[in-house]
Amino acid sequence: MDDFRQATSPGQLTGENTITLACTAAEVIRGLNWATRCDAGMDQPAVAYGVIGALGLAAARLGQTFTQITRYLQQAAAAGRLGHDQGQDVTGAVGAAAAALHGAHAAAAALARELGAARQAIAAVHGRASGLGQAPAGATLPRATRPATITVKEH
């Protein structure tokens, strides 16, 4: 199945389904981590290009999820449908979660942009048969011009 929406409708959806989807996404990333470390799983630049593109799309979609979680928490708190295990007002906890989710939204957008830049950088790269086109002995490869990590400033 390509799309979970094909298997269910909003009337059939449960909170447990939502958790299952998030857990499945985490497990898929775990599998991807395994597949990309193997020569057979990462055998051509086109594979890297495709994986980077798909991950960029996934990162871009996370912002909507974070916004919707924030909206739910704020609306449920305002309607009095949330409690706090220690008897405290939920407003502070919901506000802190909303701020953190806002930061996660910004980080996901930055990740999507960086992945897009990485994908664009290798768009013209292609594989060669083993042993062809190797750099001469003693040659150095150019250094990357983009940072390897993403830093998100606190708001």
N, C-alpha and C positions, 0 to 999 in steps of 0.2 A: 504494500500500500504506500503510495507516494504522499498522501495527504490525510492526516488524522481526521480532518473534517469530513472525509468521505465515509467514515465508519460510524459517525455519531452526529447528532444534532444538538443544538443548545438545550433542548428539553431533556435529552438523555445524559448530558454531561454532568459529571459529579466532581467534587473537589478531589476525590481520590484519583480520577482520570488526569486531572491537572498536575498533581504531584507525580504521577506515573510518567507523564510527558517530560517533566523537568528531569526526573531520574534517568529516563531513556536518553535524553540529550547528553547528560553527563557521561553515561556509559558509551555512547557513540563517540564522544571525544576521547575517551580512554582507548577504545578500539583504534581510532585514528592515530593516536600517539604510538600504538604498537605498529600499525601498518606503515607509518612514515619512517620508522627506524629500520625497516627491512629493505634490502636492495630490490626485492621483487615488488614491494609495495610502492616504492619511489624510484621507478626505473627510467623516467624521461622527464625533461623539463615541462612537458605538457601536463604531467601529473601534478607537479608542483603548482603550475598555473591554475589548474582546475581546483585543487584543494584550497589554495589561497583565495580564489574567487568565491568558492562555496562558504568558506569561513568568514570572509568579508560580508557576505549576504547574511549569514547567521548573526554576526556582530551587529549589523545594521538593524536587524529585527528585534534585538534585545531591548532597545529603548522603548518600544511599544509595550512590551511585557512589563517593564519597570514602571511605566506611566500608569498602566492599568492596575498593578498591585497597589501603587500609591493611592490611586483614586478609590479603590475598594476600602483600604484602611481608613482613609479620611472620611468617607461617607459612612462607613460602619461605626466609626467613633462618634461622628456627629449625631447619628441616629440612636446612640446609646446601646448598640449591639455588641460592644466589646467590653471586656473586663480585664483586670490586671491581677495576676496570681498573688501579689502582695498587697492587694487592696488599694493601690495607688491610682491616681488619675491616669487614664491611658493617653491623654493628650500629649504628654512629653515623650512617651515611647513611640507613638505614631509620628510625631514631629521629627524625632531622631531618625526613624526608619525612612520617612519621606526625604529627609536631607541626604541620607546615605544612598537611597535609590536614585536621587537626582544626580549624585556624583557618579553612580554606576552607569546611568544613562549617558553622561558626558564621556566616561571612559570607553563605553561601547562604541560611541560615535567616533572617538579618536582611534580606536582599534580598527574600525571599519575603514577609516581614511588611510591609515598606515598599511593595511592589507591591500587596499586598492593601489597604493603607490608601489608596494612590493610586486604586485601582479603586473602592473604596467612596466616596471623595470625589467621583468623577464619576458615580456611579450614577444620579443624577437629572438629569444634564446631557443636553440634547438639541440637535440642530442646528436652525437656522432658515433660512428662505430668505434669500438674499443681501440685505443692506441692512435687514432687519427686526431689531428688538431690539438695535440697536447702542447703545453707551454714548454719552451726550451729549458734545459737544465739551468738552474740558477735564476730563472725569471721570477719576478714577483707579481702577484695579482694586485689589481688596484684595491684600495681600501674602500669599504662601504662609506657612503656619505650620509646615510641616515642612521640615527641611533637604533640600537638593537632592542631597547626597551621603551615603553611608553610611560611617561610621567604625567599624572593628572593632578592639577593643583586643587587644593581644598577650597571650597567656596565659603 
